[in-house]
Amino acid sequence: MSDSPPNYRRLFWTSRHHLWLALATLGLGFASGQPLGLLAGATFYAVGLVFGPDFPFFRRAVNARLEADRNQAAAAQLAAFQKEHERLSAGLSPARRTRLSQLGTVCQDIERASAEMQKATGLDLPTPLRKLDELLWTYLRMLSVEQSLEVYLETERKEQVPALAASIAAETDTLAKEIEALKASQPASPLLESKQRLLTSRLERSATLRQRVARIEQAQANHDLVRSEQERLVEQVKLIRADAIAAKNADALSARIDSSIEHLTATNRWLSELDEYQSVTRELPELPVRLVPGATATPSPAPHRTAPPQRQ
């Protein structure tokens, strides 16, 4: 929803306040049956149209309704995100859930050190701690993509697609040589036509297998990359923990978290291009709860609404 200032004058036309104004002015003037009464009603109605949208009680009513709509949309977004988060988490293998839990434990260490730092420095924690949630969300997304790619690769591996493609290619070459020999020795033979049809079928199958081999190679490269990105993210979070525990420097901690988020920009862009990942939420919505396991809920301050937000 847009957060630009509402057009109170336009909203007044479709409000119940406009209806009551019309009934109290034009309606009563018409009911009086007197020209003077009708004229007075029309006059008061025109005055109401001019000043009605500026009445405080009308603007309060409009603002309350718009805020309720925003809250309803935010609640729907939160419910959808939580459902998606639960689905991805539940779909992980036990080993990957363990890795996610281990990273969550590291984030808990950072949060405890940050709480101690807040007492000494007055660091405003909600923003950097929300960024920890973004790191955890990205890690969960990468675990899910890695698992999808691994399942796909294992399925193709069982069918031994590269070996099958090589076998069909060799068979096709042999068949092509046989057809050339038949053309030279028996150009009118019915066998030649059957061999040519078989060759066409084999060529089409060989082309399909080559496409599968190319996709397997791409999937393997994506799998290796996403695994490497996971390891890099884990090391970055552990480095943040080191800064939080050892350095005791609020500015260094915030800068380290910001740097980690910036490094994820290219990763998120690449993940969003994977077909297996198109349906997954790319950004973390404002949450009244934390993604860090065991974290204390820290409500985020209401943002100052000055311009329409960028698309999530």
C-alpha positions in Angstrom: 0.0 0.0 0.0 1.2 3.5 -0.7 2.3 5.6 2.3 1.8 9.0 0.5 -0.5 11.4 2.3 -4.2 10.5 1.6 -6.3 12.7 -0.7 -8.9 13.7 1.9 -11.0 15.7 -0.5 -11.4 12.7 -2.9 -12.0 10.4 0.1 -14.7 12.7 1.4 -16.8 12.2 -1.7 -17.1 8.4 -1.0 -17.4 8.7 2.8 -20.4 8.4 5.1 -19.7 11.9 6.2 -20.5 13.2 2.8 -23.8 11.2 2.9 -24.8 12.7 6.2 -23.9 16.2 5.0 -26.1 15.8 1.9 -29.0 14.5 4.0 -28.6 17.2 6.6 -28.5 20.0 4.0 -30.0 19.2 0.7 -32.4 16.6 2.1 -33.8 18.9 4.8 -34.0 21.8 2.4 -35.9 19.7 -0.1 -38.1 18.3 2.7 -39.0 21.9 3.8 -40.8 22.5 0.5 -39.7 26.1 0.6 -37.4 27.7 -2.0 -35.6 29.5 0.8 -35.1 26.3 2.6 -33.8 24.6 -0.5 -31.4 27.5 -1.2 -30.1 27.4 2.4 -29.6 23.6 2.2 -27.7 24.0 -1.0 -25.5 26.7 0.5 -24.7 24.7 3.6 -24.0 21.7 1.4 -21.5 23.7 -0.7 -19.8 25.0 2.4 -19.6 21.5 3.8 -17.9 20.3 0.6 -15.3 23.0 0.9 -14.5 22.6 4.6 -15.6 19.1 5.3 -12.4 17.3 4.2 -10.4 19.5 6.6 -12.5 18.8 9.7 -10.3 17.0 12.3 -12.8 14.3 13.1 -13.1 13.4 9.4 -9.3 13.2 9.0 -9.0 11.1 12.2 -11.6 8.7 10.8 -9.7 8.4 7.5 -6.4 8.0 9.1 -7.8 5.3 11.4 -9.3 3.4 8.5 -6.1 3.6 6.4 -4.0 2.5 9.4 -6.3 -0.5 9.9 -5.9 -1.4 6.3 -2.1 -1.2 6.6 -2.2 -3.4 9.7 -4.3 -5.9 8.0 -2.0 -6.1 5.0 1.0 -6.4 7.3 -0.6 -9.2 9.2 -1.4 -11.1 6.0 2.2 -10.6 4.8 3.5 -11.8 8.2 1.3 -14.9 8.2 2.3 -15.8 4.6 6.0 -15.3 5.5 5.8 -17.4 8.7 4.0 -20.2 6.8 6.8 -20.1 4.2 9.5 -20.1 6.8 7.9 -23.1 8.5 7.6 -24.9 5.2 11.2 -24.4 4.3 12.5 -25.3 7.7 10.3 -28.4 7.9 11.4 -29.5 4.5 15.1 -29.6 5.3 16.9 -32.8 5.9 18.0 -33.5 9.6 21.6 -32.6 8.8 20.6 -29.2 7.3 18.3 -28.4 10.2 21.3 -29.1 12.4 23.4 -26.6 10.4 20.6 -24.0 10.6 20.4 -24.5 14.4 24.1 -24.2 14.8 24.1 -20.9 13.0 21.2 -19.8 15.1 23.3 -20.6 18.2 26.1 -18.3 16.9 23.5 -15.6 16.4 22.4 -16.1 20.0 26.0 -15.5 21.2 26.0 -12.3 19.1 22.8 -11.2 20.7 23.9 -11.8 24.2 27.2 -9.9 23.6 25.2 -7.1 21.9 22.9 -6.8 24.9 25.9 -6.3 27.2 27.3 -3.8 24.7 24.0 -1.9 24.7 24.3 -1.2 28.4 27.7 0.3 28.0 27.3 2.2 24.7 23.6 2.8 24.2 23.7 1.0 20.8 20.2 0.9 19.2 20.0 -2.9 18.8 16.8 -3.6 16.8 18.3 -2.6 13.4 21.5 -4.7 13.6 19.7 -7.6 15.2 17.1 -7.5 12.4 20.0 -7.8 10.0 21.1 -11.0 11.8 17.6 -12.3 11.0 18.2 -11.4 7.4 21.4 -13.4 7.4 19.6 -16.4 8.9 16.8 -16.1 6.4 19.3 -16.1 3.5 21.0 -19.1 5.0 17.7 -21.0 5.2 17.0 -20.1 1.6 20.4 -21.4 0.5 19.9 -24.7 2.4 16.6 -25.2 0.7 18.1 -24.5 -2.8 21.1 -26.8 -2.1 18.7 -29.6 -1.0 16.6 -29.2 -4.2 19.7 -29.3 -6.4 21.0 -32.3 -4.5 17.8 -34.3 -5.0 17.8 -33.4 -8.7 21.4 -34.4 -9.1 20.9 -37.7 -7.2 17.9 -38.6 -9.4 19.9 -37.9 -12.6 23.0 -39.7 -11.2 20.9 -42.9 -10.7 20.0 -42.9 -14.4 23.7 -42.4 -15.4 22.7 -39.8 -17.9 26.3 -38.9 -19.1 27.2 -42.5 -19.8 23.8 -43.0 -21.5 24.4 -40.0 -23.7 27.8 -41.2 -24.7 26.5 -44.6 -25.5 23.7 -43.2 -27.7 26.1 -40.9 -29.5 28.4 -43.8 -30.3 25.4 -45.9 -31.5 24.2 -43.0 -33.7 27.7 -42.7 -35.3 27.7 -46.5 -36.1 24.1 -46.3 -37.5 25.1 -43.3 -39.7 28.0 -45.3 -41.2 25.7 -48.3 -41.9 23.2 -46.0 -43.7 26.0 -44.6 -45.8 27.1 -48.1 -46.7 23.5 -49.1 -47.6 23.1 -46.0 -49.8 26.2 -47.1 -51.8 25.2 -50.8 -52.1 21.4 -50.9 -51.9 19.9 -47.5 -52.6 16.4 -48.8 -53.2 16.4 -51.2 -50.2 13.4 -51.0 -47.8 16.0 -51.5 -45.0 17.5 -48.2 -45.9 14.3 -46.3 -45.1 13.9 -48.1 -41.8 17.5 -47.3 -40.8 17.0 -43.7 -41.7 14.0 -43.4 -39.5 15.9 -45.1 -36.7 18.7 -42.7 -37.1 16.3 -39.7 -36.9 14.9 -41.1 -33.7 18.4 -41.8 -32.2 19.5 -38.2 -33.1 16.5 -36.7 -31.4 17.2 -38.8 -28.3 20.9 -37.9 -28.4 20.0 -34.2 -28.5 17.7 -34.6 -25.5 20.3 -36.4 -23.5 22.9 -33.7 -24.3 20.4 -31.1 -22.9 20.1 -33.2 -19.8 23.8 -33.5 -19.4 24.2 -29.7 -19.8 21.5 -29.1 -17.1 23.3 -31.6 -14.8 26.6 -29.7 -15.2 24.8 -26.4 -14.5 23.0 -27.8 -11.5 26.3 -29.2 -10.2 28.0 -25.8 -10.6 25.1 -24.1 -8.8 25.2 -26.7 -6.0 28.9 -26.1 -5.5 28.4 -22.4 -5.5 25.5 -22.3 -3.1 27.4 -24.6 -0.7 30.4 -22.3 -0.9 28.2 -19.3 -0.2 26.8 -21.1 2.9 30.3 -21.7 4.2 31.2 -18.0 3.5 28.1 -16.8 5.3 28.8 -19.0 8.4 32.3 -17.6 8.6 31.0 -14.1 8.3 28.6 -14.6 11.1 31.3 -16.1 13.3 33.5 -13.1 12.6 30.6 -10.9 13.7 30.5 -13.0 16.9 34.2 -12.4 17.4 33.7 -8.7 17.1 30.8 -8.7 19.5 32.5 -10.8 22.2 36.2 -9.7 21.9 36.2 -6.2 20.5 33.3 -4.8 22.5 32.9 -2.1 19.9 29.4 -1.1 18.9 30.5 0.7 15.7 32.6 -2.2 14.6 29.8 -4.6 15.2 27.3 -2.6 13.2 29.8 -2.1 10.4 30.6 -5.8 10.3 26.9 -6.7 10.0 26.3 -4.1 7.3 29.3 -5.5 5.3 27.9 -9.0 5.6 24.5 -7.8 4.3 26.2 -6.1 1.4 28.1 -9.2 0.4 24.8 -11.1 0.2 23.4 -8.8 -2.5 25.0 -10.7 -5.3 24.1 -14.0 -3.7 20.4 -13.1 -3.4 20.3 -11.9 -7.0 21.8 -15.2 -8.2 19.4 -17.2 -6.0 16.4 -15.3 -7.4 17.4 -16.4 -10.9 17.1 -20.1 -10.1 13.9 -21.8 -11.3 13.7 -23.8 -8.1 13.7 -20.5 -6.1 11.2 -18.3 -7.9 8.4 -18.9 -5.4 10.4 -18.1 -2.3 10.2 -14.7 -0.6 13.3 -12.7 -1.3 13.1 -10.1 1.5 12.4 -10.3 5.1 9.2 -8.5 6.2 8.9 -6.5 9.4 8.5 -9.1 12.1 7.2 -8.8 15.7 9.2 -11.9 16.5 12.8 -12.9 16.0 14.2 -15.6 13.7 17.1 -16.2 16.0 16.2 -19.4 18.1 15.5 -18.5 21.7 15.8 -14.7 21.0 13.7 -12.3 23.0 11.0 -10.7 20.9 12.0 -7.1 20.1 9.3 -5.1 18.4 10.7 -3.0 15.6 9.9 0.8 15.9 7.2 2.0 13.5 8.9 3.4 10.4 8.5 7.1 9.6 6.3 7.1 6.5 7.4 9.8 4.1 7.4 8.1 0.7 6.1 4.9 -0.9 8.2 1.9 0.1 10.3 0.0 -2.4 8.9 -3.3 -3.5 9.6 -6.2 -1.4 
